[in-house]
């Protein structure tokens, strides 16, 4: 928790100091209010004995109201300042967590899981936010009040002070025992929250498949299992924490009886006056109220502590992919080269692929084909540094990608993933997502991607809204918009990760012809399953079980690569292949 406070700015620390000052003033006015109660009791006694007038009571009552008003104003001011500081800190944490997650490689993202990262950015920071408000208000107020009140109590009577001290010790022991019991459960609850979010997200994402296979009951059982685990843990912590309030009331009532009993004995002995007992009762109640405030803190702080630890885990995670201190200037344009590259996922037992070498010159088209799981997509993901090679070198424009800033590297690349990803916004905003605002360039990119036809048929044209995830367009339309987005950047290098799979053969061919005509200077890296998509490539690399088993043109591979020939014959006839 304390680690998070290093994110406070100078203004925030100034406000914290102001809150401390205001809190001291609030305690002062509260203590004066307590003394004033004793004074009023004394004035009432004087009136009853004929030694004073009601005017004295009204005067002292007015003073008491003034102290009460000042205390209330201090409380309101400290509350506003605390809320301001806590909100600023939460906003800073959300921004930093979001920025850190954006800098994560796929490996770090997979380490935490998407559901957990969402929970840490929202629920966990909210837990910390609430704890910070209470910390700045109650955790400052309560100790000052307890110390001040005990000092005044001690000045009144040693016996009564001892009774109060015993009550305080009992409270501390009870609270400590309860905290030891629930702390592990609070940590578990955060993990169970991640699990619950993960199951819910999985179900919503795959809802169509769930319904298609009548698997609702299976998913309900999975959700119920996660929900029951969370509920049972929550019930345990709730039952244990429910003991705190009765224990506090028991101790408080016991202290009240002790004060009356001891006070009565001291009055009979002539060692203390009645107004002193009244004043002492008020002070003792202030001590107990301060502990009730601490109780609220102890309810929230354990979960907040766990949440803070989870936030720090994200912020302190070392990046597996980082920018170099100085960039190496490019010596070429539009080239991609793999030099004896091997790759293995973190904690995996074997390489996904090994000893891959090839070179793509400016304007060339290099295609990759192979069976599912052969490492095609992973291989091209090394070019924009979504992963780093385990062995060997990946070079872009003659420079090792590790010696280029990620922003510089990715500005050279137009990337089209296998599954088209669209964002909420207009069609134009999605095509110009990479920073292109010129409508002529956006419309030209749409024409090249064969997307202008269905865009113009939409009610708002390029101003038509795309829902989150592109749920209001088909898979083929999504892919064409994704291709248009990459084309709009006019990059040196185009990466197509099986990006034509949702297109019919006619559209597939037309898009490739448009790309060849309008982006002839771009280097194309294509992962494909269709032979028809890659037949015209300058070079085709065949992958099988993580190894390059063939390299050459379509015609060359048909003659000398059995794996490629088998794939080709499974899709096209001998006549279509010219065999």
C-alpha positions as CSV (number, residue, x, y, z in Angstrom):
1,X,0.0,0.0,0.0
2,X,2.8,2.4,1.0
3,X,4.5,1.9,-2.4
4,X,1.5,3.4,-4.2
5,X,2.0,6.7,-2.3
6,X,5.1,7.5,-4.3
7,X,2.7,8.4,-7.1
8,X,1.4,11.3,-5.0
9,X,2.4,14.7,-6.5
10,X,3.6,17.8,-4.6
11,X,0.1,19.3,-4.5
12,X,-1.2,16.0,-3.0
13,X,1.4,16.0,-0.2
14,X,0.6,19.6,0.5
15,X,-3.1,18.7,0.9
16,X,-2.2,15.7,3.1
17,X,-0.3,18.1,5.4
18,X,-3.3,20.4,5.3
19,X,-5.6,17.5,6.2
20,X,-3.4,16.7,9.2
21,X,-3.6,20.3,10.4
22,X,-7.4,20.4,9.9
23,X,-7.7,17.1,11.8
24,X,-5.7,18.4,14.7
25,X,-8.0,21.5,14.8
26,X,-11.1,19.2,14.6
27,X,-9.8,17.1,17.6
28,X,-9.1,20.4,19.5
29,X,-12.6,21.6,19.0
30,X,-14.0,18.2,19.9
31,X,-12.0,18.2,23.2
32,X,-13.1,21.7,24.0
33,X,-16.7,20.6,23.3
34,X,-16.2,17.8,25.8
35,X,-14.9,20.3,28.4
36,X,-17.8,22.5,27.7
37,X,-20.2,19.7,28.5
38,X,-18.6,19.5,32.0
39,X,-18.9,23.3,32.3
40,X,-22.6,23.2,31.4
41,X,-23.3,20.4,34.0
42,X,-21.5,22.5,36.6
43,X,-23.6,25.6,35.6
44,X,-26.8,23.5,35.9
45,X,-25.8,22.4,39.3
46,X,-25.1,26.0,40.3
47,X,-28.5,27.1,39.2
48,X,-30.2,24.2,41.1
49,X,-28.3,25.3,44.2
50,X,-29.3,29.0,43.7
51,X,-25.7,30.0,43.0
52,X,-26.0,30.9,39.4
53,X,-28.4,32.0,36.7
54,X,-29.9,30.5,33.5
55,X,-28.0,33.1,31.5
56,X,-24.8,31.2,32.4
57,X,-26.3,28.1,31.0
58,X,-27.2,29.8,27.7
59,X,-23.8,31.4,27.4
60,X,-22.0,28.2,27.9
61,X,-24.4,26.4,25.6
62,X,-23.7,29.0,22.9
63,X,-19.9,28.4,23.3
64,X,-20.5,24.7,23.0
65,X,-22.5,25.1,19.8
66,X,-19.7,27.3,18.4
67,X,-17.2,24.5,19.1
68,X,-19.5,22.0,17.5
69,X,-19.8,24.1,14.4
70,X,-16.1,24.5,14.1
71,X,-15.5,20.8,14.5
72,X,-18.1,20.1,11.8
73,X,-16.5,22.6,9.4
74,X,-13.1,21.0,10.0
75,X,-14.6,17.5,9.4
76,X,-16.2,18.6,6.1
77,X,-13.0,20.4,4.9
78,X,-10.8,17.3,5.7
79,X,-13.4,15.1,3.9
80,X,-13.4,17.2,0.8
81,X,-9.5,17.4,0.7
82,X,-9.2,13.6,1.4
83,X,-11.6,12.8,-1.5
84,X,-9.7,15.1,-3.8
85,X,-6.3,13.5,-3.0
86,X,-7.7,9.9,-3.2
87,X,-9.4,10.6,-6.5
88,X,-6.2,12.1,-8.0
89,X,-4.2,9.1,-6.8
90,X,-6.7,6.7,-8.3
91,X,-6.7,8.5,-11.6
92,X,-2.9,8.4,-11.7
93,X,-2.9,4.7,-10.8
94,X,-5.4,3.9,-13.5
95,X,-3.4,5.8,-16.1
96,X,-0.2,4.1,-15.1
97,X,-1.6,0.6,-15.0
98,X,-3.3,1.2,-18.4
99,X,0.0,2.6,-19.9
100,X,2.0,-0.3,-18.4
101,X,-0.5,-2.9,-19.8
102,X,-0.2,-1.2,-23.2
103,X,3.6,-1.7,-23.1
104,X,3.2,-5.4,-22.2
105,X,4.2,-8.0,-24.8
106,X,1.9,-10.8,-25.4
107,X,3.9,-12.9,-22.9
108,X,3.2,-10.5,-20.0
109,X,-0.5,-10.2,-21.0
110,X,-0.9,-14.0,-21.0
111,X,0.9,-14.1,-17.6
112,X,-1.8,-12.1,-15.9
113,X,-4.8,-12.9,-18.2
114,X,-7.1,-10.3,-19.6
115,X,-9.8,-10.8,-16.9
116,X,-7.2,-10.2,-14.1
117,X,-5.9,-7.1,-15.8
118,X,-9.4,-5.6,-16.1
119,X,-10.0,-6.4,-12.4
120,X,-6.8,-4.8,-11.3
121,X,-7.5,-1.7,-13.4
122,X,-11.1,-1.3,-12.0
123,X,-12.1,-3.2,-8.9
124,X,-8.6,-3.2,-7.2
125,X,-8.0,0.5,-7.7
126,X,-11.5,1.2,-6.4
127,X,-10.7,-0.8,-3.2
128,X,-7.5,1.3,-2.8
129,X,-9.5,4.5,-3.5
130,X,-12.0,3.8,-0.6
131,X,-9.2,2.8,1.7
132,X,-7.3,6.1,0.9
133,X,-10.3,8.2,1.8
134,X,-10.7,6.4,5.1
135,X,-7.0,6.6,5.8
136,X,-6.8,10.3,5.2
137,X,-9.9,10.9,7.4
138,X,-10.1,8.2,10.1
139,X,-6.6,6.8,10.3
140,X,-5.3,10.3,11.0
141,X,-8.2,11.4,13.2
142,X,-8.5,8.3,15.4
143,X,-4.9,8.1,16.8
144,X,-4.9,11.8,17.5
145,X,-8.2,11.6,19.2
146,X,-7.2,8.5,21.3
147,X,-3.9,10.0,22.5
148,X,-5.5,13.4,23.3
149,X,-8.5,11.9,25.1
150,X,-6.3,9.5,27.1
151,X,-4.0,12.3,28.2
152,X,-7.1,14.2,29.4
153,X,-8.5,11.1,31.1
154,X,-5.2,10.5,32.9
155,X,-5.3,14.0,34.3
156,X,-8.8,13.3,35.7
157,X,-8.3,9.9,37.5
158,X,-5.8,7.2,37.5
159,X,-8.4,4.5,38.3
160,X,-10.6,5.5,35.4
161,X,-7.6,5.7,33.1
162,X,-6.7,2.1,34.0
163,X,-10.2,0.9,33.2
164,X,-10.1,2.6,29.8
165,X,-6.6,1.2,29.1
166,X,-7.9,-2.4,29.8
167,X,-10.8,-1.8,27.5
168,X,-8.5,-0.6,24.7
169,X,-6.1,-3.6,25.1
170,X,-9.1,-6.0,24.9
171,X,-10.2,-4.2,21.7
172,X,-6.8,-4.4,20.1
173,X,-6.5,-8.2,20.9
174,X,-9.9,-8.9,19.4
175,X,-9.3,-6.9,16.3
176,X,-5.8,-8.5,15.8
177,X,-7.3,-12.0,16.1
178,X,-10.0,-11.3,13.6
179,X,-7.6,-9.8,11.1
180,X,-5.3,-12.8,11.3
181,X,-8.3,-15.0,10.4
182,X,-9.6,-13.0,7.5
183,X,-6.4,-11.7,5.8
184,X,-5.7,-14.9,3.8
185,X,-9.4,-15.0,2.7
186,X,-9.3,-11.4,1.4
187,X,-6.3,-12.4,-0.8
188,X,-8.2,-15.4,-2.0
189,X,-11.3,-13.3,-2.8
190,X,-9.3,-11.2,-5.3
191,X,-8.2,-14.3,-7.1
192,X,-11.7,-15.7,-7.1
193,X,-12.9,-12.3,-8.5
194,X,-10.5,-12.8,-11.4
195,X,-11.8,-16.4,-11.9
196,X,-15.4,-15.2,-11.9
197,X,-14.7,-12.5,-14.4
198,X,-12.7,-14.9,-16.6
199,X,-15.6,-17.4,-16.7
200,X,-18.1,-14.7,-17.4
201,X,-16.0,-13.2,-20.2
202,X,-15.4,-16.7,-21.7
203,X,-19.1,-17.4,-21.8
204,X,-20.1,-14.1,-23.3
205,X,-17.3,-14.3,-25.9
206,X,-18.3,-17.8,-27.0
207,X,-22.1,-17.4,-26.5
208,X,-22.9,-18.5,-30.0
209,X,-20.9,-21.7,-29.7
210,X,-22.4,-22.4,-26.3
211,X,-25.9,-22.1,-27.7
212,X,-25.1,-24.0,-30.9
213,X,-24.0,-27.0,-28.8
214,X,-26.7,-26.7,-26.2
215,X,-23.9,-26.3,-23.6
216,X,-25.7,-23.8,-21.4
217,X,-26.0,-26.2,-18.5
218,X,-22.2,-27.0,-18.8
219,X,-21.3,-23.3,-18.7
220,X,-23.8,-22.7,-15.8
221,X,-22.1,-25.4,-13.8
222,X,-18.7,-23.8,-14.5
223,X,-20.0,-20.4,-13.4
224,X,-21.8,-21.8,-10.4
225,X,-18.6,-23.5,-9.2
226,X,-16.7,-20.2,-9.5
227,X,-19.6,-18.3,-7.9
228,X,-20.0,-20.7,-5.0
229,X,-16.2,-20.6,-4.2
230,X,-16.4,-16.7,-4.2
231,X,-19.6,-16.7,-2.1
232,X,-18.4,-19.2,0.5
233,X,-15.2,-17.2,1.0
234,X,-17.2,-14.0,1.2
235,X,-19.6,-15.6,3.7
236,X,-16.6,-16.7,5.9
237,X,-15.1,-13.2,6.0
238,X,-18.6,-11.7,6.5
239,X,-19.3,-14.0,9.5
240,X,-15.9,-13.3,11.1
241,X,-16.1,-9.5,10.5
242,X,-19.6,-9.5,11.9
243,X,-18.1,-10.4,15.3
244,X,-16.3,-7.1,15.4
245,X,-19.2,-4.8,16.0
246,X,-20.8,-6.9,18.9
247,X,-17.4,-7.2,20.5
248,X,-16.9,-3.4,20.3
249,X,-20.3,-2.8,21.8
250,X,-19.7,-5.3,24.6
251,X,-16.4,-3.7,25.5
252,X,-18.0,-0.2,25.3
253,X,-20.9,-1.2,27.6
254,X,-18.5,-2.9,29.9
255,X,-16.3,0.2,30.1
256,X,-19.5,2.4,30.8
257,X,-20.4,0.2,33.7
258,X,-16.8,0.2,35.0
259,X,-16.7,4.0,34.8
260,X,-20.0,4.3,36.7
261,X,-19.0,1.8,39.4
262,X,-15.5,3.3,39.8
263,X,-16.8,6.9,39.6
264,X,-19.5,6.2,42.2
265,X,-16.9,4.8,44.6
266,X,-14.6,7.9,44.1
267,X,-17.6,10.3,44.6
268,X,-18.5,8.6,47.9
269,X,-14.8,9.0,48.9
270,X,-15.0,12.7,47.9
271,X,-12.1,12.3,45.5
272,X,-14.1,13.3,42.3
273,X,-17.0,15.5,41.3
274,X,-20.1,14.5,39.3
275,X,-19.2,16.8,36.3
276,X,-15.8,15.1,36.2
277,X,-17.5,11.7,35.7
278,X,-19.7,13.2,33.0
279,X,-16.6,14.6,31.3
280,X,-14.8,11.3,31.6
281,X,-17.7,9.4,30.1
282,X,-17.7,11.7,27.1
283,X,-13.9,11.3,26.7
284,X,-14.2,7.5,27.1
285,X,-16.9,7.5,24.4
286,X,-14.6,9.5,22.1
287,X,-11.9,6.8,22.6
288,X,-14.3,4.1,21.7
289,X,-15.7,6.0,18.8
290,X,-12.1,6.4,17.5
291,X,-11.7,2.7,17.7
292,X,-15.0,2.2,15.8
293,X,-13.5,4.4,13.1
294,X,-10.4,2.1,13.1
295,X,-12.8,-0.8,12.9
296,X,-14.0,0.6,9.6
297,X,-10.4,0.8,8.5
298,X,-9.7,-2.7,9.4
299,X,-12.7,-3.9,7.4
300,X,-11.4,-2.3,4.2
301,X,-7.6,-2.2,4.7
302,X,-7.0,-5.9,4.3
303,X,-8.7,-6.1,0.9
304,X,-7.1,-2.8,0.0
305,X,-3.7,-4.1,0.9
306,X,-4.2,-7.2,-1.3
307,X,-5.5,-4.9,-4.1
308,X,-2.5,-2.6,-3.7
309,X,-0.2,-5.6,-4.0
310,X,-1.9,-6.7,-7.2
311,X,-1.6,-3.2,-8.7
312,X,2.1,-3.1,-7.8
313,X,2.6,-6.5,-9.5
314,X,1.5,-4.9,-12.7
315,X,3.4,-1.7,-12.3
316,X,6.6,-3.5,-11.2
317,X,6.5,-6.3,-13.9
318,X,9.7,-6.1,-15.9
319,X,9.1,-5.8,-19.6
320,X,10.5,-8.6,-21.7
321,X,10.4,-6.2,-24.7
322,X,11.8,-2.8,-24.2
323,X,13.2,0.0,-26.3
324,X,17.0,0.5,-26.7
325,X,18.7,3.6,-25.3
326,X,19.9,4.6,-28.7
327,X,18.5,3.6,-32.1
328,X,20.6,2.2,-34.9
329,X,20.0,4.0,-38.2
330,X,18.6,1.9,-41.0
331,X,20.9,0.9,-43.8
332,X,18.2,-0.4,-46.2
333,X,14.6,0.2,-47.0
334,X,11.7,-2.3,-46.9
335,X,13.8,-5.4,-46.2
336,X,13.1,-8.2,-43.7
337,X,15.6,-10.8,-42.8
338,X,15.6,-13.8,-40.5
339,X,19.1,-15.1,-39.5
340,X,18.9,-18.6,-38.0
341,X,15.9,-17.7,-35.8
342,X,14.4,-20.0,-33.2
343,X,11.6,-19.2,-30.8
344,X,10.2,-20.8,-27.7
345,X,7.3,-19.6,-25.6
346,X,8.2,-18.7,-21.9
347,X,8.1,-21.9,-19.8
348,X,7.6,-24.1,-22.8
349,X,9.5,-27.3,-23.2
350,X,10.2,-27.1,-26.9
351,X,10.8,-24.6,-29.7
352,X,7.8,-23.5,-31.8
353,X,10.2,-23.3,-34.8
354,X,13.9,-23.4,-35.1
355,X,16.7,-22.3,-37.4
356,X,14.6,-20.2,-39.8
357,X,16.5,-18.1,-42.3
358,X,15.2,-16.0,-45.2
359,X,15.5,-12.5,-46.7
360,X,12.7,-10.4,-48.3
361,X,13.8,-7.6,-50.5
362,X,11.9,-4.3,-51.0
363,X,8.7,-5.0,-53.1
364,X,8.9,-8.8,-52.8
365,X,6.1,-11.0,-51.6
366,X,7.1,-13.8,-49.2
367,X,4.5,-16.3,-48.2
368,X,4.3,-18.9,-45.4
369,X,2.3,-22.0,-45.5
370,X,2.1,-25.2,-43.5
371,X,-0.1,-27.3,-41.2
372,X,-1.9,-25.9,-38.2
373,X,0.6,-25.4,-35.3
374,X,3.6,-25.2,-37.5
375,X,4.5,-21.7,-36.2
376,X,3.5,-19.5,-39.2
377,X,1.7,-16.8,-37.2
378,X,4.3,-16.8,-34.4
379,X,7.1,-16.4,-36.9
380,X,5.7,-13.2,-38.5
381,X,4.8,-11.8,-35.0
382,X,8.5,-11.5,-34.4
383,X,8.8,-8.8,-37.1
384,X,6.7,-6.1,-35.2
385,X,8.3,-7.5,-31.9
386,X,5.1,-8.9,-30.4
387,X,7.7,-11.5,-29.2
388,X,11.5,-11.5,-29.3
389,X,13.4,-14.4,-30.9
390,X,14.9,-16.9,-28.5
391,X,17.9,-17.4,-30.8
392,X,19.1,-15.7,-33.9
393,X,18.3,-12.2,-35.3
394,X,15.3,-10.5,-36.9
395,X,16.3,-7.6,-39.1
396,X,14.1,-4.8,-40.6
397,X,15.8,-2.4,-43.0
398,X,19.1,-4.0,-42.2
399,X,18.8,-3.3,-38.4
400,X,18.1,-5.8,-35.6
401,X,14.6,-5.1,-34.4
402,X,16.0,-5.0,-30.8
403,X,18.0,-1.9,-31.8
404,X,14.9,0.0,-33.0
405,X,12.3,1.8,-30.9
406,X,9.0,-0.1,-31.0
407,X,7.3,3.0,-32.3
408,X,9.8,3.4,-35.1
409,X,9.7,-0.2,-36.0
410,X,5.9,-0.4,-36.1
411,X,5.6,2.8,-38.1
412,X,7.2,0.9,-40.9
413,X,4.6,-1.9,-40.7
414,X,1.0,-2.4,-41.8
415,X,-0.3,-5.4,-39.7
416,X,-3.5,-7.3,-40.6
417,X,-4.3,-10.0,-38.0
418,X,-6.1,-13.2,-38.7
419,X,-9.2,-12.1,-36.9
420,X,-10.1,-8.6,-38.0
421,X,-10.2,-6.2,-35.0
422,X,-12.5,-3.2,-35.1
423,X,-13.1,-0.5,-32.5
424,X,-16.2,1.4,-31.6
425,X,-16.4,4.5,-33.9
426,X,-17.1,5.4,-37.5
427,X,-15.9,3.4,-40.5
428,X,-13.5,6.3,-41.3
429,X,-12.1,6.3,-37.8
430,X,-11.4,2.6,-38.0
431,X,-9.7,2.8,-41.4
432,X,-7.7,5.9,-40.3
433,X,-6.9,4.3,-36.9
434,X,-3.1,4.5,-37.4
435,X,-3.3,8.3,-37.5
436,X,-4.7,8.9,-41.1
437,X,-7.3,11.7,-41.2
438,X,-7.3,12.6,-44.9
439,X,-10.6,11.3,-46.3
440,X,-9.2,10.9,-49.8
441,X,-6.5,8.5,-48.4
442,X,-9.1,6.6,-46.4
443,X,-11.5,6.2,-49.4
444,X,-8.5,5.1,-51.6
445,X,-7.5,2.5,-49.0
446,X,-11.1,1.2,-48.9
447,X,-11.2,0.8,-52.7
448,X,-7.9,-1.1,-52.6
449,X,-9.3,-3.4,-50.0
450,X,-12.6,-3.9,-51.9
451,X,-14.4,-2.4,-49.0
452,X,-15.9,0.7,-50.7
453,X,-18.8,-1.2,-52.1
454,X,-20.4,-2.3,-48.8
455,X,-19.4,1.0,-47.1
456,X,-21.3,3.1,-49.6
457,X,-24.3,0.8,-49.1
458,X,-24.3,1.6,-45.4
459,X,-26.7,4.3,-44.3
460,X,-24.1,6.8,-43.2
461,X,-21.3,5.7,-45.6
462,X,-17.9,6.4,-44.0
463,X,-19.7,8.1,-41.1
464,X,-21.5,4.9,-40.2
465,X,-20.9,3.6,-36.7
466,X,-19.1,0.4,-36.0
467,X,-20.0,-1.3,-32.8
468,X,-17.4,-2.5,-30.3
469,X,-15.5,-5.5,-31.8
470,X,-17.2,-4.9,-35.2
471,X,-20.3,-7.0,-34.2
472,X,-22.5,-5.2,-36.8
473,X,-20.4,-6.2,-39.8
474,X,-19.6,-9.7,-41.3
475,X,-16.3,-11.5,-40.9
476,X,-15.4,-10.7,-44.5
477,X,-16.3,-7.0,-44.1
478,X,-14.2,-6.9,-40.9
479,X,-11.2,-8.3,-42.7
480,X,-11.5,-5.9,-45.6
481,X,-11.7,-3.0,-43.2
482,X,-8.6,-4.3,-41.4
483,X,-6.8,-4.5,-44.7
484,X,-7.9,-1.0,-45.6
485,X,-6.6,0.2,-42.2
486,X,-3.1,-1.2,-43.0
487,X,-3.2,0.1,-46.6
488,X,-4.1,3.7,-45.4
489,X,-0.7,3.9,-43.7
490,X,1.2,3.2,-46.9
491,X,3.8,1.3,-44.9
492,X,7.2,-0.2,-46.1
493,X,6.2,-3.7,-45.0
494,X,2.7,-5.3,-45.1
495,X,2.0,-8.3,-42.8
496,X,-1.0,-10.5,-43.6
497,X,-1.6,-13.1,-40.9
498,X,-4.1,-15.4,-42.8
499,X,-6.0,-12.1,-43.5
500,X,-7.8,-13.3,-46.6
501,X,-9.4,-16.4,-45.1
502,X,-12.9,-14.8,-44.7
503,X,-12.9,-13.6,-48.3
504,X,-14.4,-15.4,-51.2
505,X,-11.9,-16.5,-54.0
506,X,-13.0,-13.7,-56.3
507,X,-12.6,-10.9,-53.7
508,X,-9.3,-12.5,-52.4
509,X,-7.9,-12.3,-55.9
510,X,-9.1,-8.8,-56.6
511,X,-7.7,-7.5,-53.3
512,X,-4.3,-9.0,-54.1
513,X,-4.3,-7.5,-57.5
514,X,-5.2,-4.1,-56.1
515,X,-2.4,-4.4,-53.6
516,X,0.1,-5.4,-56.3
517,X,-1.0,-2.4,-58.4
518,X,-1.2,0.3,-55.8
519,X,1.4,-0.8,-53.2
520,X,4.0,-2.4,-55.5
521,X,6.9,-0.9,-53.5
522,X,5.8,-2.5,-50.2
523,X,7.3,-5.8,-49.0
524,X,4.5,-8.3,-48.3
525,X,4.7,-11.1,-45.7
526,X,1.7,-13.4,-46.1
527,X,0.6,-16.3,-43.9
528,X,-2.1,-18.3,-45.7
529,X,-3.8,-21.6,-45.8
530,X,-5.0,-21.2,-49.4
531,X,-2.7,-22.2,-52.2
532,X,-4.5,-19.8,-54.5
533,X,-3.6,-16.8,-52.2
534,X,0.1,-17.4,-52.4
535,X,0.7,-19.0,-55.9
536,X,2.1,-15.7,-57.3
537,X,4.4,-15.0,-54.4
538,X,8.1,-14.4,-55.1
539,X,9.0,-16.9,-52.5
540,X,7.1,-19.4,-50.5
541,X,8.4,-20.9,-47.3
542,X,6.9,-24.2,-46.2
543,X,6.8,-25.0,-42.5
544,X,6.2,-28.4,-41.0
545,X,6.6,-29.2,-37.3
546,X,8.6,-26.0,-36.6
547,X,11.1,-26.5,-39.5
548,X,11.4,-25.0,-42.9
549,X,11.0,-28.0,-45.2
550,X,10.7,-26.1,-48.5
551,X,11.6,-22.7,-50.0
552,X,11.0,-21.5,-53.6
553,X,8.3,-20.5,-56.0
554,X,5.0,-22.2,-56.4
555,X,6.2,-24.2,-59.4
556,X,9.5,-25.1,-57.8
557,X,7.8,-26.4,-54.6
558,X,5.3,-28.5,-56.6
559,X,8.3,-30.3,-58.1
560,X,10.6,-30.7,-55.1
561,X,8.6,-30.3,-51.8
562,X,6.3,-33.2,-50.9
563,X,4.7,-31.3,-48.1
564,X,3.7,-28.4,-50.3
565,X,2.6,-30.7,-53.1
566,X,0.3,-32.5,-50.6
567,X,-1.2,-29.3,-49.4
568,X,-1.7,-28.1,-53.0
569,X,-3.4,-31.3,-54.1
570,X,-5.7,-31.3,-51.1
571,X,-7.1,-27.9,-52.3
572,X,-6.8,-27.9,-56.1
573,X,-6.9,-30.5,-58.8
574,X,-3.9,-31.6,-60.9
575,X,-5.4,-29.7,-63.9
576,X,-5.8,-26.5,-61.8
577,X,-2.2,-26.9,-60.7
578,X,-0.9,-27.5,-64.2
579,X,0.4,-31.0,-63.3
